[in-house]
């Protein structure tokens, strides 16, 4: 994706977001990032920049294209979800943010400073204090208690045991593991172990939480509980979260900003509602084809923006919140197609929603051209 394409996506997203969200500062900026695996990545990079794709690079050059010209802004206090199928480059990308993987070319700006120029001392501080990580396989130490696992980041900073135990206990309580501090990982279920991982990330008080397929190993019901927990915590803490997943339902549920990868490239990025309503590529079109649009789409994405006319005149069937899903409005209308509703935000009218517009939104849009 070119820089112009990226700018277009960013503009489209900003238009679809509430005004306060559009102004959130950028915490991490990824610019023109490439990763090529092989014996001579610099030579292969020239081929990629000349237009060679992932399959051709492997066949003709025996190199693997991990990432190609990635441009993504990760904003403060948002959940940025990076999704794609196996081999798309999503896990490779997240490991570049704390330089567990070294890029072939590009920039990763953390608070405006390119971390690719940092030495090992700066990187250790970045991983200890600025970027905590929650792994798919939990990554708990079996010989340490739940409390000791949750306090690992604090212990490595030289904080006294009494202090880090108090902090770890606070976060264990918050994730629903109060009273389990003296247990060991093998005594907990998979969902409980992942809660320890989240408590560990929160106890570190890092600027950014990196979550690599964090819920993928869990049973469906436990996975749903963990998603709900993350959203509940996010509503209170407003963390900057980078979340990797291959599951579109999970991505649409969690994301403030969604980045979809294919073969190491960004196919489309933006606010999830915008992507669902306006896919820009047949690949995205196929991705969203089977989604329950009525359950995912929100009234704010379909409404006619602006203060409704005739307020208080009885011309409206009632009020709905801007974040209500379309399914709830359809149920409320009881099948009547002539109804319209005022859309409210924080008790104030911000738009009008017609049932006819809801019906149009439920029909998947075909990519033009």
C-alpha positions in Angstrom: 0.0 0.0 0.0 1.4 3.4 -0.9 1.7 6.4 1.3 -1.2 8.1 -0.6 -3.4 5.0 0.0 -2.5 5.1 3.7 -3.4 8.8 4.0 -6.7 8.2 2.3 -7.6 5.4 4.8 -6.7 7.7 7.7 -8.8 10.5 6.4 -11.8 8.1 5.9 -11.4 6.8 9.4 -11.3 10.3 11.0 -14.5 11.3 9.2 -16.3 8.2 10.7 -15.1 8.7 14.3 -16.5 11.0 17.0 -14.7 14.3 17.1 -12.9 13.6 20.4 -11.6 10.2 19.1 -10.2 11.8 15.9 -7.9 14.0 17.9 -6.2 11.3 20.0 -2.4 11.6 19.7 -0.3 9.0 18.0 1.7 6.8 20.4 3.5 4.6 17.8 3.9 5.4 14.1 5.0 2.7 11.8 6.5 4.0 8.5 7.5 2.2 5.3 8.3 -1.0 7.3 9.7 -4.0 5.4 10.8 -7.4 6.6 12.3 -10.0 4.3 13.6 -13.3 5.6 16.5 -14.9 3.7 20.3 -14.7 3.1 20.3 -11.4 1.2 17.3 -9.4 2.3 18.7 -6.1 1.0 18.9 -7.4 -2.6 15.5 -9.0 -2.3 14.1 -5.6 -1.0 15.0 -4.0 -4.3 12.8 -6.6 -6.0 9.9 -6.0 -3.7 10.1 -2.2 -4.1 10.0 -2.8 -7.8 6.7 -4.6 -7.5 7.5 -8.3 -6.8 5.0 -10.0 -4.5 5.3 -12.7 -1.9 4.8 -15.8 -4.0 7.1 -14.6 -6.8 9.8 -13.6 -4.3 9.8 -17.0 -2.7 9.9 -18.8 -6.1 12.5 -16.7 -7.9 14.7 -15.4 -5.0 14.1 -18.0 -2.3 13.3 -15.2 0.2 10.1 -14.8 2.3 8.3 -11.5 2.3 7.2 -10.9 5.9 6.1 -7.3 5.7 5.8 -4.9 2.8 5.6 -1.1 3.1 3.6 -1.1 6.4 2.2 2.4 7.4 0.1 2.4 10.6 -0.5 4.9 13.3 -1.3 3.4 16.8 -3.2 6.0 18.8 -3.1 6.7 22.5 -5.9 5.0 24.5 -7.2 2.9 21.6 -7.3 -0.8 20.8 -5.6 -1.3 17.4 -6.4 -4.7 16.1 -4.1 -6.3 13.5 -5.8 -9.2 11.8 -5.2 -11.6 8.9 -5.0 -15.3 8.0 -2.0 -17.4 8.9 1.1 -16.1 7.1 -0.3 -12.6 6.6 2.5 -11.1 8.8 0.5 -10.0 11.8 2.7 -11.7 14.5 5.8 -10.5 12.6 4.5 -7.0 12.7 3.8 -6.9 16.5 7.3 -8.3 17.2 8.8 -5.3 15.4 7.2 -2.9 17.9 9.6 -3.9 20.7 12.3 -5.1 18.2 12.1 -8.8 19.0 12.4 -8.9 15.2 14.7 -6.5 13.3 13.3 -4.9 10.2 14.9 -4.9 6.8 13.9 -1.2 6.3 11.6 1.4 7.7 10.9 3.4 10.9 9.1 2.7 14.1 8.5 5.9 16.0 7.7 5.7 19.7 6.6 9.1 21.0 8.4 10.6 17.9 11.7 8.7 18.4 12.8 6.0 16.0 13.5 2.9 18.2 15.4 1.3 15.3 18.3 3.5 16.3 18.2 2.5 20.0 20.9 0.5 21.7 20.3 -2.6 23.9 20.0 -0.6 27.1 17.2 1.5 25.7 15.5 -1.6 24.3 15.6 -3.3 27.7 13.9 -0.3 29.2 11.4 -0.2 26.4 10.4 -3.8 27.1 10.4 -3.5 30.9 8.6 -0.2 31.2 6.9 0.8 28.0 5.6 -2.3 26.2 4.2 -5.2 28.1 3.3 -8.4 26.2 0.5 -11.0 26.6 1.2 -14.2 24.8 -1.1 -16.9 23.4 0.6 -19.6 25.4 0.4 -17.6 28.7 4.2 -17.7 29.3 3.9 -18.1 33.0 6.8 -19.5 35.1 5.6 -22.8 36.6 7.8 -22.7 39.7 6.5 -19.2 40.7 3.2 -18.4 42.4 0.4 -16.5 40.7 1.4 -13.4 42.6 5.0 -13.8 41.6 4.1 -14.2 38.0 1.9 -11.2 38.0 4.7 -9.1 39.6 7.5 -10.2 37.3 7.9 -6.9 35.5 8.0 -5.0 38.8 10.5 -7.4 40.3 12.9 -7.0 37.5 12.9 -3.3 38.1 14.2 -3.8 41.6 11.0 -2.9 43.4 10.8 -4.4 46.9 8.8 -7.6 47.4 6.2 -5.9 49.7 5.5 -3.2 47.1 5.3 -5.5 44.1 3.1 -8.0 45.9 0.6 -5.3 46.8 0.5 -4.1 43.2 0.2 -7.6 41.8 -2.6 -8.5 44.2 -4.5 -5.3 43.3 -4.5 -6.3 39.6 -5.2 -10.0 40.3 -8.3 -8.9 42.2 -9.3 -6.7 39.3 -9.1 -9.5 36.8 -11.2 -11.8 39.0 -8.4 -13.8 40.6 -8.6 -12.5 44.2 -7.5 -15.2 46.6 -5.5 -17.2 44.0 -2.2 -15.4 44.6 -0.5 -18.4 46.4 -1.5 -20.9 43.8 0.8 -22.1 41.0 0.0 -21.9 37.2 -0.7 -25.7 36.9 -3.5 -25.3 39.5 -5.4 -22.8 37.2 -7.6 -23.3 34.1 -6.5 -21.9 30.8 -8.7 -18.9 31.1 -7.4 -18.2 34.6 -3.8 -18.4 33.5 -4.5 -15.9 30.8 -6.0 -13.6 33.4 -2.7 -13.8 35.2 -1.0 -12.7 32.0 -3.3 -9.7 31.7 -2.7 -8.8 35.4 1.0 -9.0 34.8 0.8 -6.6 31.9 -1.4 -4.2 33.9 0.9 -4.4 36.9 3.8 -3.3 34.8 2.0 0.0 34.2 3.4 0.1 30.7 2.4 2.7 28.0 1.4 -0.1 25.6 0.0 -3.6 25.9 1.0 -6.0 23.1 -1.4 -8.9 22.8 -0.4 -11.6 20.3 -3.4 -14.0 19.7 -3.9 -13.7 23.4 -7.3 -15.4 23.5 -6.9 -17.9 20.6 -6.0 -20.9 22.7 -9.1 -20.5 24.9 -12.5 -22.3 24.6 -15.2 -20.1 22.9 -17.1 -19.2 26.1 -14.0 -18.4 28.0 -12.7 -16.4 25.0 -15.9 -14.3 25.1 -15.4 -13.7 28.8 -11.8 -12.5 28.2 -12.9 -10.2 25.4 -15.5 -8.7 27.7 -13.0 -8.3 30.5 -10.6 -6.5 28.2 -13.3 -4.1 27.1 -14.3 -3.5 30.7 -10.8 -2.7 31.7 -10.2 -0.6 28.7 -13.3 1.5 29.6 -11.7 2.3 32.9 -8.0 2.5 32.0 -7.9 3.7 28.4 -4.7 1.7 27.6 -3.0 1.7 24.3 -3.4 -1.9 23.1 -2.2 -3.7 20.0 -4.1 -6.9 19.6 -3.4 -9.6 17.1 -6.1 -12.0 15.9 -7.1 -14.1 12.9 -10.8 -14.0 14.0 -12.9 -11.2 12.3 -15.7 -11.4 14.9 -13.1 -10.8 17.7 -11.5 -8.0 15.7 -14.8 -6.2 15.1 -15.8 -6.5 18.8 -12.5 -5.1 20.1 -11.1 -2.7 17.6 -11.1 1.0 17.6 -8.8 0.9 14.6 -8.6 -2.3 12.5 -5.7 -3.2 10.2 -6.2 -6.1 7.8 -3.1 -7.8 6.4 -2.6 -10.2 3.4 0.7 -11.6 2.3 2.6 -9.0 4.4 0.8 -5.9 3.1 -2.0 -3.8 4.5 -5.1 -4.4 2.4 -7.3 -1.9 4.3 -7.3 -0.1 7.6 -9.7 2.1 9.5 -12.6 2.2 11.9 -14.3 -1.3 11.8 -17.7 0.1 11.0 -16.2 2.0 8.0 -14.5 -1.1 6.7 -17.6 -3.2 7.0 -19.7 -0.6 5.1 -17.1 0.3 2.5 -14.7 -2.6 1.8 -12.0 -1.4 -0.7 -10.9 -4.8 -2.0 -12.5 -8.1 -3.0 -10.4 -9.8 -0.3 -12.0 -7.6 2.4 -15.4 -8.2 0.7 -15.0 -11.9 1.1 -13.8 -11.5 4.7 -16.9 -9.6 5.8 -19.5 -11.5 3.7 -20.7 -13.8 6.4 -20.8 -11.3 9.3 -24.1 -10.6 11.0 -24.2 -6.9 9.9 -27.2 -6.1 12.1 -25.4 -7.2 15.2 -22.1 -5.4 14.4 -23.1 -2.2 12.8 -24.0 0.8 15.1 -26.6 3.5 14.6 -23.8 6.2 14.4 -22.5 4.6 11.2 -25.8 4.6 9.4 -27.6 7.8 10.7 -28.0 11.1 9.0 -25.7 13.3 11.0 -26.9 16.6 12.5 -29.5 17.8 15.0 -32.8 16.2 14.0 -35.5 18.6 12.6 -38.9 18.8 14.2 -37.5 17.7 17.6 -40.3 17.2 20.1 -43.0 17.3 17.4 -43.9 13.6 17.7 -42.5 12.8 14.3 -40.1 10.3 15.7 -40.8 6.7 17.0 -38.4 7.3 19.8 -34.7 7.8 20.8 -31.8 5.4 20.3 -28.2 5.6 21.4 -25.5 6.2 18.8 -23.8 2.9 19.9 -26.9 0.7 19.7 -26.6 -2.0 17.1 -29.0 -2.2 14.2 -30.4 -5.5 15.4 -31.9 -3.8 18.5 -33.5 -1.0 16.4 -35.0 -3.5 14.0 -36.5 -5.4 16.9 -37.9 -2.2 18.4 -39.5 -1.2 15.0 -41.3 -4.6 14.9 -40.9 -4.7 11.1 -42.3 -1.3 10.3 -40.4 0.3 7.6 -41.8 3.8 7.9 -40.3 4.6 11.3 -37.4 6.9 12.1 -35.6 7.6 15.3 -33.6 10.3 16.9 -30.0 9.2 17.6 -28.6 10.4 21.0 -25.2 10.9 22.3 -24.7 11.7 26.0 -28.4 12.8 26.2 -28.2 15.1 23.2 -29.6 14.5 19.7 -26.9 14.0 17.0 -28.7 12.5 14.1 -31.7 10.8 12.5 -32.0 7.1 11.7 -34.5 5.8 9.1 -35.4 2.2 8.8 -34.9 2.4 5.1 -31.2 3.3 5.7 -30.9 0.3 8.0 -32.1 -2.0 5.3 -29.6 -0.6 2.8 -26.8 -1.1 5.3 -27.6 -4.7 5.8 -26.9 -5.4 2.1 -23.1 -6.1 1.6 -21.5 -3.5 -0.6 -19.6 -4.6 -3.7 -16.2 -3.1 -4.4 -16.5 -0.6 -7.2 -14.5 -1.0 -10.3 
